[in-house]
Amino acid sequence: MKLILTIKGTHCNSCKLLIEEACAEIAGVQSCTVDFKTGKTVIEHDGKLDIKKLQKEIEGLGKYKVII
């Protein structure tokens, strides 16, 4: 399954890598691609993804706001 969301506060390649690596550790996530210029994020998952946990993990990384 595919989840498309926006992450406010991304501004560089380091943000992109940080978020992608953190998402890779979350159960159910198969892949994550972040466009730091737009904040658009595409997450491929197994359908059992806990979206609230995903949001909490990403927002806990720094000054990011997840828009679902």
N, C-alpha and C positions, 0 to 999 in steps of 0.2 A: 504494500500500500504506500501511497505517497501523501506526505503532509507538507504543505507550503505555508510558511509563516514569514513574518518580518521581525528582524531584531534591530531595534533602535540602539544607536551608540557604537556601531561598528565603523571604524574609520581607517583601518590599515590591514595589511596582510597578517600581522601578528594576531589581531582580533579574529580573523578568519581561521587561522590555524588553531588557536586556543579553543574556539567554539567547536570546530570540527573534531578535535581530539577528545574533548569532553563528551560530546554526543556519542562518539564511538564506544564509550565505556558504559552507556546506558542500555539496560536490557531491552531488547526488541529493535534497537536501531541497527539497520543494515548498512546504511551510508548516510552521509550528511555533506551537503555542499552549500557553502556560504559565499554570497557575493557581498563583500564588505562595502562596496560603493553604494549599493541600494539597500542592503540589509536583507534582501530576499534570501531565504534559506529553504532548501529542499531536503526533506528527510524521508528516506525510504525505510519502511519498518515492516514488521511482521504482523501488524494488526492488533498486537497486544500491548502497544506502547502506552505507558502512563504519561499522558500529556502534561499533567500538573507537575509531575516529577521532572520532566524534561524542562519545563519552564523554570522551575525552582533552581535546577542545576545551572542553567545558562545565566540566569539573573544573579546567581551567587558567584559568578566568575569576575564580575566587575560592574561597571555602570551600564549594563545592558537592560533593555526592556523588551520582552517578547510579546508580540502582537499576533494573536491566533485568529 
